[in-house]
Structures are given as structure tokens and as C-alpha cells.
Amino acid sequence: MTPYTLVSIIQSLFQFYNFLILAYCLLTWIPMNPNGLLADIGAVLESLVGPFLNFFRRFMPAMGGIDFSPVIAVLALTLIERLLIGILL
């Protein structure tokens, strides 16, 4: 496996996780039926991105009712991705 293939895989994984965070944020704005399909999707997304977002929520509580932890999480993911790619190349 060439380094460029590995970099491509890493970029795809980070991009997918960023998409999951965005989807989770958008789903939190939609009122859901507790027994509906969206609630099930939201539960799966919560289990995937919730622990990562909770790490940032501990250090940065919601300000004015707005949770900025997804923004900080995406910035942290971008930084980690760039560091990994820099190490590999």
C-alpha cells in the first residue's frame, strides 16, 4: 500500500466522520416522534459521535443555549487529519 493510498483512506474516514457530526447536528433541530425512523437514526448517530462531542462539551459548555462543541470537534478532527497526513508524507 502506497503512502498516497493510505492518505486517501485517512481523508475519506475523517470526511465521513465530519459528515456524521453534521448529520447529527441537523437531526437535533428536527422534532422527532420517539418511535419513528428519525429517532432511530438519531440514536445511532448519538452513539457514534456523542462520546467525541461530549469530550468537548466538558470543556466548553453551551453558551446562550447554543452548543459549539461540534464546531470545535470538526476543527480538532481537521487538525488531527493534517497532522497524520504530515507524518505519513
Residue pairs with C-beta under 8 A, 6 or more apart in sequence:
3 88
3 89
6 88
7 85
7 88
7 89
10 81
10 84
10 85
10 88
11 81
11 85
14 77
14 78
14 80
14 81
17 49
17 77
18 74
18 77
18 78
20 45
20 48
20 49
21 49
21 52
21 53
21 70
21 73
21 74
21 77
22 70
23 45
24 42
24 45
24 46
24 48
24 49
24 50
24 53
24 70
25 70
27 38
27 41
27 42
27 45
28 42
30 38
32 38
32 39
32 42
33 39
49 73
52 73
53 69
53 70
53 73
54 69
55 73
56 69
56 72
56 73
56 76
57 67
57 69
60 68
60 69
60 72
62 68
